[in-house]
Amino acid sequence: MSIRNMGKVLMAMAMVTAIVAWCSDAGKSTVKGYVLDSACAFTKGLKKPISVDCATACAKGGSPLVILSDSGTIYWPLADTMPSVGQNDKLLPFAGRRVTAIGKTYERGGSTALVIEKIEAQK
């Protein structure tokens, strides 16, 4: 292979690598909002949780925790593993608190889900 052709091959490989790296970050979102139980998010029309204790008690009672974003969108946390597992254990330390969560979002039938890659409490 000539040096000129080798250069073209290396350039093509670099472009493919850049595209793959860019695509791996595609679809990631940053969500800021409150962690609260899904029942209150829907039935009470809350803009934030009543209290940490209330959100924690509902979660321990089996109500799935969600993230209510500042825009009013409710994000259903889910795992991207099969078989899937609940996300309450991951969210319980943040119940009733404001968080910033980063992950991949999915939309279907009017619902929005988030595979959480990173979550931290806001100050």
N, C-alpha and C positions, 0 to 999 in steps of 0.2 A: 504494500500500500504506500502510495506516495505521501510526502509530508503535507501536501495540499489537501489530499483526501482525508488524511488523519486529522487535520485541523477542522475540516467540515464535520467529521464524526464527533470530535470533542465538543464542538460548538452545539451540535444537535443534542448531545447528552446533557450539556449544561442547561439548555433550554428546557428539556424534559424535567430535569431535576428542579428547576425554578418553578415550573408549572405545578408539579406535584407538591412542592412546599407551599405554594400559594393556595392550592385547593384544600390542603389539610386544615387551613384556618378558615376556609369559606363556611358560612353558615353559623359561625360562632356569634353569640350575643352576650351582652352584659345587661343584666337585669338588676334593678335596684327597687327594693320594696320591703314589705313586711311578710314574715312567716306567720301564718295563722292556719287554723283548721279549716278544711274545705266547707264544712257545714255553715260556719259563721260567714265565710267569704260569700256564699251564695244566699243564705236565708236572712242574714241580718243587714246586708248592704253596708258593711263596715268599710271605712277607709283605712283603718288600722285596727289591730287587735285590742280587745278590751283590756287584757293584761297578760303578762307572761304566765301567771298561774293558770289562767283560763285556757290559753292556747296549749299549754303543757298537759293539763287535765284532759282536754278533748283528744289530744294526740295519743295519750296513754290509754284512753278509752277506745281507740281504734279509728278515729277520724283521720283521714289522710291530711297531712300538712301540705300547704300550697304556698306559693309566693304571690302576693298581691302587689303588682308593680305600681309605681307612681302614676302610670297612665291608666290604671284600672284593669289591665289585663291580668287574668289569673293564670299562672304557670303551674302546671301539674308536673312535679318532679318525677322522672322515671329513670330506670336503669337501662343501659344499652346492652345488657348481658342476657343470655338465654340459658336457663330459664331466668326470667326477670325477678327482681326482688323489690320489696317496698323500700321507700326512701325516708320513712319517718325517723329511723335511727340516725341518719345523716343530718336531718333537719332539726331534731329535738333540741340540741344545744342552742338553737337560734329561735325557738318558738317564742312568739310575741315580740320579736326584735326586728329591727331594720337590718337588711343584709345587702351585700353586693354579690351576685352569683354570675359566674361565667360558664357558658356551655353551649351546646348545640340545641337549637330550638326546632320544633316540629309543629305544624298546624294541620288540623284535620277536622272537618265538620264543625267548625266554630270553636274548637278547643285548641289550646296552646300547651305544649309540653316542653320540658327542659331537661336535658341530660346534663347534670351538674358536674363540671370538671373542677371548679374551685368555688368555694363559698366562704365569706368572712363577714363578721358583724361590722356594721357601720358605727362610727363614733358619734 
